[in-house]
Amino acid sequence: MVKKLKIKSKMTCSPIAVLLCGISLIFLPACRTSIPERTIETVVVTVVETVAVTVEVEKVSPYSFEALKEMARTGNYIGDPATGHSLAFANINGSLPYCRLVEESIREEWELAGGLDNDLLVLDNMADPDRALDNAKIVYEKKPGVFLQFQADTYTNALIGKEAAEKDIYIIAVEVPVPGFPLMGIDNYGAALLAGDWAIEKIMAYYGGWEDIDRIIYLGSSDTGNGAELRMLGSKNTITQSLGNGGDDKVPDPKTVMLDGVITADNGEDSIISFLDDNPEDKNIVVFCLNDGVAEGVYNGAEKLERWNPANWLIVSHGLDDRGKELIRSGIIDGGIAYFPERYGKYLIPAALSHIYGNPVPAYIFMENIVITADNIDEYYPGRIHQ
């Protein structure tokens, strides 16, 4: 930038130095004289100093949980993220149809993500707490990238979770919580509300209303340790508040029967035979079942006593394993709350890989449930058992 200054002055005889803008010196002669008008150009120089600053930026892995879930949805794991990594899965009971589907789903998804069969350790807890503890020790020795733990007993899970944390083994719990680690599974109470709301519509359509129902039976279990009792309580609360006792769920309803400890098909059969023997006049009966095995037992018991008539029974079940699909197609289960065990791998493998690559895993990962009936089963399972 250039500034022009005009100076008019008379100087006496003494040396004078004029400092302009800090950089220009003008020396005047040491005598009295007249200074003619002149123009002085002053140049202002701006100095810009450039400072280089290095900032360390943490590299974020592209394998986030959401990104991996999308890869699972499309069936295309970019870059084979499971290659070179290891995984362990302890199944709750490999002999049950539902659990077999969960295991098959994990195996298939692990392979799809680039994982090797030799890097996947699969164990069977056989629904035995001691066996689960022994299996956990095997897992600790192997030190996999992630340990998927599926076991019903909450105390056993607490012990396993504590030791795993001490040994720096990361767990993702399947359906039953392990303290201190993420959980993937079912929102039991939410699934129960879904079942209850669906049943209310069918009660009105099948029977014409609450008055024409002889009994509503809830066959569940409070000692499985995985919150499964909520599958019954949520439906009971919904039904009672909407139809029974004028909405007062604190008043005992004579039509409502809660039976505990009903887990297997044999349990279901024994329970319904005992109930029907004690209530020979009951005809229109609604039954909520903990799982598809219990639903099968209800049918077997009613059939043995020659009390089975599909027009009089409304059966709602949870899980929808292979057996449940066939019971829906045969008209025994009216509504099955689908837990999609064959899709568990599409949630568990992305969660496991997300942790392996240093990304966060959600504390709760819930399967989205829907009601499957004879009207829509082919939409989800078109003409075959497996999806």
Buried (B, 14 or more C-beta within 10 A) or exposed (E): EEEEEEEEEEBEEEEEEEEBEEEEEEEBEEEEEEEEEEEEEBEEEEEEEEEEEEEEEEEEEEBBBEBBBEBBEEEEBBEEBBEEBBBBBBBBBBEBBBBBBBBBBBBBBBBBBBBEEEBBBBBBBBBBBEBBBEBBEEBBEBEBBBBBBBBBBBEBBBBBBEBBBEEEBBBBBBBBBBBEBBBBBBBBBBBBBBBBBBBBEBBBEBBEEBEEBBBBBBBBBBEBBBBBBBBBBBBBBBBBBBBBBEEEBEEEBEBBBBBBEBBBBBBBBBBBBEBBEEBEEBBBBBBBBBBBBBBBBBBBBBEEEEBBEEEBBBBBBBBBBBBBBBBBBEEBBBBBBBBBBBBBBBBBBBBBBBBBBEBEBBEEBBBEBBBBBBEEBEEEBEEEEEE
